Amino acid sequence: MALMDSATGKVIRDYSVEQLKEAANLMRGYNLLALCAAGSGHAGGTLSIMDITAALYLHVAQQDPKNPTWPDRDRILWSAGHKAPALYAGLAFAGFFPIDELVTLRKLHARLQGHPHWLKLPGVEVSSGSLGQGLSIAVGMALAARINGKKHKIFCLMGDGEQQEGQVWEAAMEAGHFHLDDIIAVIDVNGLQIDGLVKDVMQVQPLDEKYASFGWEVIHVDGHDMKQLVQAFDKAKAVVGKPVVILAKTIKGKGVSFMENVAGWHGKVPNRAELDASLKELGLTERIPVDQLLNQAKSYQARMDRELEAKMPKFSRDFWWNAGDAMQVKMEPTRKGFGQSLAENGGDERVVCLGLDISGSITIADFYAGKPERKDRWFSLGIAEQSATSAAVGLAKEGKLPVIGSYATFSAARNLDQIRVSICYGNFNVLIAGAHAGVSVGPDGATHQALEDLFAMQGLPNMSVVVPCDIIEARKATTYLLLEHKGPKYIRLAREATPVVTDEKTPFVFGKANVIRLRNESANFVDAFETRLASDYKNESEDLSIIACGPMVPEAMRAACILKRDHGYETRVLNMHTLKPIDAEAVIRAAQDTGVVVTAEEHQIGALAWRVSGLLTENKQLYGKPLITGAIGVKDRFGDSGSPWELVKEFEVSAEHIAQKAVELMKLKKSKQ
Ligand SMILES: Cc1ncc(C[n+]2csc(CCOP(=O)(O)OP(=O)(O)O)c2C)c(N)n1
């Protein structure tokens, strides 16, 4: 079978083994082009899985590209969501959408999100990006097929590192238990994951014996031998009474010599020169209109830029970061401050860091970088956030100071019950880093943009929550939380470089807000401000207050500039770095002194806004006093792919949006005076 016309039951197109080989090669080329145009993404794993993708979409699976929801189609689940570009190449070559759309990958509003989203792109079966969930979805689909008396196949693509997720084995057990012979799992066994070799990070082999013990039929295949692949799929389809797993031995980065078997190419993309070299190696230089397609990508981007700019609030001049003479700042990601502190304080023998296969980019690996003697207090637990969370408790119970961290979506959401019961209920000394939080994560898209983590972390009894505003505050906060603070603690970090607005002398007292006041204009943005502990600050009867946390603090400071310059308003900015316990006194004083309060958070509106409004409504001194409030944050929607600063604009969490809201509230205040 192959690509079908679902109305007539006729095959529209089938590919011979030779044609499949050629298509896979061409798909590799388009994949690399799309990644180059996107400027981010995963080259290694998309190349290792491309022959399997071509076989599945162009020959093995029964699908109708003109009727993507045809009930009798075979289902293909891309559990390894980061390999989305390979999926997109498969769909495009099968005819689900035009091939040139591939160059919109990871761009704002594109259907080709950083990780697949079925509600955007026809042909994508389910959304994915958080590893280890696809096989469970396949189990559900197979059970539905059983109820409905359907006989289609359900293919589920996973990585070998992904096998470290415990959920995979729950699903494997279920599929075996229910004899779900509709399921054909394919594992891309390339032996590498982000932190290195799978066998070093966390051994998953022998996969064949493990799956077999759960009642699966196991087929081994060379994942780059098209003939073998086609035969393996044929064999798998014929199995009755049990699910099948195809263990495809592959090479990460296959087809491009300088990418093959290099762990560093996991989350990297080729630049233009590397793209040209890759296409040459693949023998595709003449076959892909590279310049034309890259220009198409540029035009798409230019259209997005125009649309976004048209939506931005307008002021007397451009107040954007580093625009003109007055807004000069240095930018650094807050996550780096976390790593700096671990490097500085990791000599304390009680500190133990647990790696979750994203150790370099969240900077937890800085704990042992250049210090081999610390390696015996570093444990890689693989892609297994839930178990690692409880393991951290085991360490804490024995007197250690454990640190765990990943993308905030995985270290503060996927493992929520473990945080709740293992850590918080027992009140253990565990430091959790939620890195890459907020929309400013950028092109990875919604699955990787934690916008809800603070609700859960703040809602847990015993948990303390800190959201530092810049790299320096992140370092100070980490040091305090790691060594001094007792009990569960969560620090939220950003991926993108954001303005550095504090220095060594700026106060950082856990649980105490800082007041930041604009004093003058200065070429160096930071020099225009004065910062004090809120408890040391004397009321200056400012016009309004902005309460912000994390990278929204620099935005609030910039908003203060806009408001002063364009409207003459004086603003009290509160840096609420500690969200829990919140500095209630500083909040209430700001409300009493100014009468207008705007909150600003790079999160779904509420983590900060509702906490502040709760304080204001329950405070007796404020009963009957006029108070005008507004909230800036994400408005009950999932994130999107796009560049970090594009998303700050798109999700209306910029200084311009804070200032616009403040102006609106100030009009109200004046009308009541
Ligand atoms: C639950 C979860 N944790 C962490 C990540 C971040 N992440 C993306 S890809 C990846 C490594 C995957 O390794 P593997 O399954 O072997 O895929 P491959 O190396 O073939 O790309 C990790 C840890 C994620 N997407 N989901």
The ligand as an SDF file (V2000), in Angstrom:
LIG
                    3D

 26 27  0  0  0  0  0  0  0  0999 V2000
   10.1020   15.2970   28.5880 C   0  0  0  0  0  0  0  0  0  0  0  0
   11.2190   15.9450   27.8550 C   0  0  0  0  0  0  0  0  0  0  0  0
   12.3860   16.1240   28.4860 N   0  0  0  0  0  0  0  0  0  0  0  0
   13.4050   16.7280   27.8410 C   0  0  0  0  0  0  0  0  0  0  0  0
   13.2660   17.1510   26.5480 C   0  0  0  0  0  0  0  0  0  0  0  0
   14.4000   17.8640   25.8350 C   0  0  0  0  0  0  0  0  0  0  0  0
   14.9650   17.0220   24.7880 N   0  0  0  0  0  0  0  0  0  0  0  0
   14.6530   17.1730   23.4820 C   0  0  0  0  0  0  0  0  0  0  0  0
   15.3910   16.0730   22.4870 S   0  0  0  0  0  0  0  0  0  0  0  0
   16.1700   15.3310   23.7800 C   0  0  0  0  0  0  0  0  0  0  0  0
   17.0870   14.1640   23.5470 C   0  0  0  0  0  0  0  0  0  0  0  0
   16.3860   13.0490   22.8730 C   0  0  0  0  0  0  0  0  0  0  0  0
   17.2520   11.9900   22.6360 O   0  0  0  0  0  0  0  0  0  0  0  0
   16.8220   10.8430   21.6350 P   0  0  0  0  0  0  0  0  0  0  0  0
   15.4830   10.3340   22.0180 O   0  0  0  0  0  0  0  0  0  0  0  0
   17.9080    9.8440   21.6070 O   0  0  0  0  0  0  0  0  0  0  0  0
   16.6590   11.5740   20.2560 O   0  0  0  0  0  0  0  0  0  0  0  0
   17.7920   11.8510   19.1520 P   0  0  0  0  0  0  0  0  0  0  0  0
   19.1060   11.8180   19.8570 O   0  0  0  0  0  0  0  0  0  0  0  0
   17.6830   10.7690   18.1630 O   0  0  0  0  0  0  0  0  0  0  0  0
   17.4610   13.1860   18.5770 O   0  0  0  0  0  0  0  0  0  0  0  0
   15.8300   15.9750   24.9800 C   0  0  0  0  0  0  0  0  0  0  0  0
   16.3420   15.6040   26.3110 C   0  0  0  0  0  0  0  0  0  0  0  0
   12.0090   16.9520   25.9380 C   0  0  0  0  0  0  0  0  0  0  0  0
   11.7500   17.3680   24.6880 N   0  0  0  0  0  0  0  0  0  0  0  0
   11.0190   16.3270   26.6030 N   0  0  0  0  0  0  0  0  0  0  0  0
  1  2  1  0
  2  3  1  0
  2 26  2  0
  3  4  2  0
  4  5  1  0
  5  6  1  0
  5 24  2  0
  6  7  1  0
  7  8  2  0
  7 22  1  0
  8  9  1  0
  9 10  1  0
 10 11  1  0
 10 22  2  0
 11 12  1  0
 12 13  1  0
 13 14  1  0
 14 15  2  0
 14 16  1  0
 14 17  1  0
 17 18  1  0
 18 19  2  0
 18 20  1  0
 18 21  1  0
 22 23  1  0
 24 25  1  0
 24 26  1  0
M  CHG  1   7   1
M  END
$$$$
